[in-house]
């Protein structure tokens, strides 16, 4: 888990989680302090410090305290994000929005360690 930069994040934004998923895949999640409803599908916008913005709808995990990002986001964690200094994340659900910033130093090493261990 990469924790939020607290000086640039809302108090309800905890950070970014990269974890093993079934069948040797990698999941990317946004961790929240204040959960959204478990059946919600929040809109997530991620902006990389080096440029480029992604917007998509996600699903909830961990009883609403984590936002499970779509599978295609794992490709960014496997590639482009490994050389990006930080990400700005905004999670919107109904009339609520939680924003945060996460530094990505060490992501490359963590991702490769997960890849080596997830398929075992």
C-alpha positions in Angstrom: 0.0 0.0 0.0 1.1 3.5 -0.8 -0.2 5.9 1.8 -1.7 9.3 1.0 0.4 12.5 1.1 -1.6 14.0 4.0 -0.6 17.5 3.1 -2.3 17.2 -0.3 -5.2 14.8 0.5 -8.6 14.9 2.1 -8.8 13.3 5.5 -10.9 10.4 4.2 -8.3 9.4 1.5 -6.0 6.7 2.8 -4.0 5.7 -0.2 -3.5 3.2 -3.1 -3.4 -0.6 -2.7 -1.8 -3.0 -5.2 -2.5 -6.6 -4.3 -2.7 -10.2 -5.6 -5.9 -11.2 -7.4 -7.2 -14.6 -8.5 -5.5 -16.3 -11.4 -2.1 -14.5 -10.9 -3.6 -11.1 -11.7 -2.9 -7.8 -9.9 -5.7 -5.6 -8.5 -5.3 -1.8 -7.9 -7.6 -0.2 -5.3 -8.1 3.2 -3.7 -8.3 2.9 0.1 -10.7 5.2 1.9 -11.3 6.0 5.6 -15.0 6.9 5.1 -16.6 4.2 3.1 -19.1 4.6 0.3 -22.2 2.3 0.0 -21.0 -1.2 -0.8 -23.1 -1.5 -4.0 -22.1 1.9 -5.4 -20.0 2.4 -8.6 -18.0 5.6 -8.0 -16.4 7.6 -10.8 -12.7 7.7 -10.4 -10.3 10.1 -12.0 -6.5 9.6 -11.8 -4.1 12.2 -13.0 -0.4 11.2 -13.3 2.2 13.9 -12.3 4.0 13.4 -15.6 0.7 14.0 -17.6 -2.2 11.9 -18.6 -5.6 11.5 -17.0 -7.9 8.4 -16.7 -11.5 8.5 -15.8 -13.7 5.3 -15.2 -16.3 3.8 -13.1 -15.2 1.4 -10.4 -16.8 -1.0 -7.9 -16.5 -1.3 -4.1 -14.6 -3.8 -2.0 -13.9 -4.2 1.7 -17.4 -3.2 2.8 -17.1 0.1 0.9 -13.8 1.2 2.3 -11.9 0.3 -0.8 -12.6 1.2 -4.5 -11.7 -1.7 -6.8 -10.4 -0.2 -10.0 -11.1 -1.9 -13.4 -8.6 -4.6 -14.6 -7.2 -2.3 -17.3 -5.7 0.0 -14.5 -3.3 -2.8 -13.6 -1.6 -2.2 -17.0 -0.7 1.3 -15.8 0.6 0.0 -12.5 2.7 -2.5 -14.5 4.1 0.1 -16.8 3.7 3.9 -17.0 3.1 4.5 -13.3 6.4 2.9 -12.4 8.2 6.0 -13.7 5.6 8.5 -12.5 6.4 10.4 -9.3 2.9 10.7 -8.0 -0.8 10.3 -8.8 -3.7 12.6 -7.9 -6.9 10.6 -7.4 -10.6 11.8 -7.1 -13.4 9.4 -6.2 -16.9 10.7 -6.7 -20.1 9.1 -5.6 -23.5 10.9 -5.7 -22.7 14.3 -4.1 -19.6 13.2 -2.3 -16.0 13.5 -3.5 -12.8 12.3 -1.9 -9.4 13.5 -3.3 -5.9 12.5 -2.6 -2.3 12.3 -3.8 0.0 9.3 -3.6 3.8 9.2 -4.2 4.7 6.2 -6.3 8.4 5.8 -5.3 9.0 2.0 -4.8 6.1 0.9 -7.0 8.3 -0.9 -9.5 9.9 -3.1 -6.8 6.6 -3.8 -5.1 4.9 -4.6 -8.3 7.6 -7.1 -9.4 7.6 -8.7 -5.9 3.8 -9.2 -6.1 4.1 -10.7 -9.6 6.7 -13.2 -8.4 4.5 -14.2 -5.4 0.9 -13.9 -6.7 1.1 -16.9 -9.0 2.5 -19.2 -6.3 
